[in-house]
Amino acid sequence: MREYETMLILKPNLGEEKYQKLTEDFKGWVTNFGGEILKFEDMGEKELTKTCLIGDRGRYWLVEFKSGNEALDEMNHRMKVNENFLRHMTVKIESVRSTKEKTEDVES
């Protein structure tokens, strides 16, 4: 299993009950395939850098988790077909760390 970090942007006007349901769904997509949620941070509503059809605000989540490829594929598929998720991006944490280390080595 690898560690990943996902940044998600959701529609801003769904209501707390809907956000709670989406939180449970997301955690289930990871844990049902043997993954583990390491950190789940609801960053609240923020202004989008680009205005889209639904407006200029979004609700941001930052999630760190460990999982295999099945969980990652399931999560990506579910977020693509769910209209409440506006955008998402997932990166391997080790690739982010190694890039930071390389940058620090160059600056030294």
C-alpha positions in Angstrom: 0.0 0.0 0.0 1.1 3.5 -0.8 0.3 6.8 0.9 -1.7 9.4 -1.1 -3.0 12.9 -0.6 -6.2 14.1 -2.2 -7.5 17.6 -2.5 -11.2 17.8 -3.3 -13.5 20.7 -4.1 -17.2 20.1 -3.6 -20.2 22.2 -4.3 -20.6 24.9 -1.6 -24.3 24.8 -0.9 -25.1 21.1 -0.1 -25.9 21.4 3.6 -24.2 19.6 6.6 -26.2 16.4 6.3 -25.0 15.9 2.6 -21.4 16.7 3.5 -21.6 14.2 6.3 -22.9 11.5 3.9 -20.2 12.4 1.3 -17.6 12.1 4.1 -18.8 8.6 5.0 -18.9 7.6 1.4 -15.4 8.8 0.7 -14.0 7.0 3.7 -15.9 3.9 2.7 -14.3 3.9 -0.8 -10.9 3.8 0.8 -11.5 1.4 3.7 -13.7 -1.1 1.8 -10.6 -2.1 -0.2 -8.3 -2.4 2.9 -7.1 1.2 2.9 -6.7 3.5 5.9 -7.6 7.2 6.3 -4.6 8.9 8.0 -5.9 12.5 8.0 -9.2 14.1 7.0 -9.4 17.8 7.1 -12.5 19.9 6.1 -10.9 23.2 5.1 -14.3 24.9 4.7 -15.6 27.1 2.0 -13.2 29.1 -0.1 -13.2 31.2 -3.2 -12.3 29.3 -6.4 -9.5 30.7 -8.5 -11.6 30.3 -11.7 -15.3 31.0 -11.8 -17.3 28.0 -13.1 -20.9 27.4 -14.0 -22.0 26.7 -10.4 -20.4 29.9 -9.0 -17.2 31.2 -7.5 -16.9 29.2 -4.2 -16.3 25.6 -3.2 -15.9 23.5 -0.1 -12.3 22.1 0.2 -11.3 18.8 1.7 -7.7 17.5 2.2 -7.3 13.8 2.8 -4.3 11.7 3.4 -4.7 7.9 3.2 -3.0 4.6 2.5 -4.5 2.3 -0.1 -3.9 0.0 -3.0 -4.8 0.5 -6.6 -8.3 -0.9 -6.3 -9.3 1.7 -3.7 -7.7 4.5 -5.7 -9.5 3.4 -8.9 -12.9 3.1 -7.1 -12.5 6.5 -5.5 -11.6 8.3 -8.7 -14.5 6.6 -10.6 -17.0 7.6 -7.9 -15.8 11.2 -7.7 -16.0 11.5 -11.5 -19.7 10.4 -11.7 -20.8 12.3 -8.6 -21.9 15.8 -9.5 -21.2 17.1 -6.0 -17.4 16.8 -6.5 -16.3 19.7 -8.7 -12.6 18.8 -8.8 -10.1 16.4 -7.3 -6.4 15.7 -7.5 -4.5 12.8 -5.9 -0.7 12.6 -5.6 1.5 10.0 -4.0 2.9 11.5 -0.8 6.3 9.9 -1.3 6.6 11.6 -4.7 5.9 14.9 -3.1 8.4 14.3 -0.3 11.1 13.2 -2.8 10.5 16.4 -4.9 10.9 18.6 -1.8 14.1 16.7 -0.8 15.5 17.2 -4.3 14.6 20.9 -4.2 16.3 21.3 -0.8 19.5 19.5 -2.1 19.7 21.9 -5.1 19.3 25.0 -2.9 22.0 23.8 -0.5 
